[in-house]
């Protein structure tokens, strides 16, 4: 691990960028139709519960990343296997995000640009910043955050004042009851994007005030969940439940529908640029977590030695994971969510928590 420190403010900004960007651009909670905004709130609450588990794990070994204390809790053999699983998991998730944002960019703006070129440029820019260290990534996020916030708020105000918002599209609320909404929220919206906060267990050791990690991240999750719920309500109000469930990128479609009535023109391009910049930091966090995990797992003194090979693997994975968009969505929403995300975000952390707790109790008894 590098000798670097980030502030709680920088951690909060990274959490906000990581959680919000993908969720507001993609069709978040589309299965719940007009109740999608409720699933955002429920997913946020579930994500906070998961984070409390992750934070307790962090308190066991506050100076180590997840891949290191997995070995201390589970032993050298099983711990290394679990650590390797998380390295692969972070690598795959990073590749998935690269593919997601590259597909969006090619679909809306760079229609004549080869797909491979977009992916290569995204990864090269991320790799450059990650090579400078976590402090540079955090400061860059701090620099961009104010601009992105101003652009996003201006765009959302334009949508609200366009006259296309119809709150009747949000009715009937809970048409099929709470049970249906809960089934659509758990695990789907808990896993994405809130449960993926587990990747920050690789970054928490760098926070210069570790006692503020819990408050900072919970604040970030509350702001993220509320913002995602608001944007989702806005999308349903403009598009209606039917179009909202069928469109690939609801926020961009909403921006296109109000063209000519909003305060600003070409809001779709505005939101797209915002999304790509935000996606840059989401990819960067996954790439950094992968590099730190691999370096500590294999005893490599500097994660920078792995940058080129790991980035090349991420490049190949982002292309090879699906042949087309339909296959890509099926892989992300069905295969990965239920067969990968649930064990990595729910089951393994709970096992680590229970075993870590017993080890801590044993240490306390030995000390007495």
Steps between C-alpha positions, in 0.01 A plus 500: 500500500618852425560755774209732428214662684161631395265720701142411603377770258684332212363163609146644496546634147635165378201321656253739334659465157526124537138451608306755297630508143417152371169487686351823364603426140384137486140390549521473876217294655317476167332172605298694759362741234355812666618375841865498390578797724383298802743221410780761505414590860474135602825416321671788681381372840615148413834640383548681831435174687762327283746783557468457878627144449786624281590773748517249786741294289709812443521558876661157551804608295474875420846516343443219251290456183236228470729263310753507786278446802311223319825302539526589870141398572473188282860382509770514231349243261126573507572870553711516185225333300244752628740788434551376145123477451464865601783608269325324210167645611633858499666439164177367348289783641745755364485332157120505516497875572744566214275308261189678631632852449670419170170360365317814609760729341492311169117493496447873559805701394792314346293300254778485239781422744612136535386341825853385584636854470250634756586224750874547446482878552292461816741249653812695400371817668401308814832317508690829479325647808518175697873490430532828692336345808178506700565858619503628142183307417331652808615854421389464139158386620488802732585728207235356267226456758394864522481531121303175463264602780433838337440342159274226639290735714462743208389214275248369752358849554457527123302175499281608794422838340439360150130434564531130408493375858171323572477377859195292410742257334616405851157363584374259617759472773564142615253368243609142563574543872810516717590135451551542126713812548710323764558204267616740229721691744671207668758413392498701172518861620685409818775341293516777240626754574491507882643157584797560271632740767699194613775606258574791736635250755810519282515879545403551865856441632604819315250727678690738731215506754379138520256582781298704247469223239166373629332841513645603162392191309150487653457868408612417147255211473210714631574780253548252214177310573296820529647642178443176307141485627439861387645446152301176466178683594586767243556240226171321573313833516622600153511162323216313670543155651477312170768694311717517812516120521578461129763767441869418525612827662198675657673826598638551150161417349334748737748766386419432134123516556510849650718638219384852411313552827789501747716795606798336328533310173658156451463392863563140393858587400541694826391201707706262287822695557420516872441124504826421321702720736326339800555157349870580479519506881287187539737313268799653678385375841452145369836503321680631807334240726601225256861620489535536877335161556723323248817669627437407865382151407810414298747698712590754231657809661334754268158473338631711209691199369165332432330796332561411137418124523191555720370781276551279194300221668224750581504614136463141373229414755293808414491388137467124551230497770217532247452489125218757492298732724227243578757243611681772699182595690413134565849438637478803730142473619457125529823299510729739690238645735380166638797269461786741570377810684300324770789277621756783474287771663287302748626151580881533518495830702263341753732200537798733544308705757398198710847342492668835564272560799587161651870569450466837670319341796775238526768772503319687777478183711871428443589856605317451830 
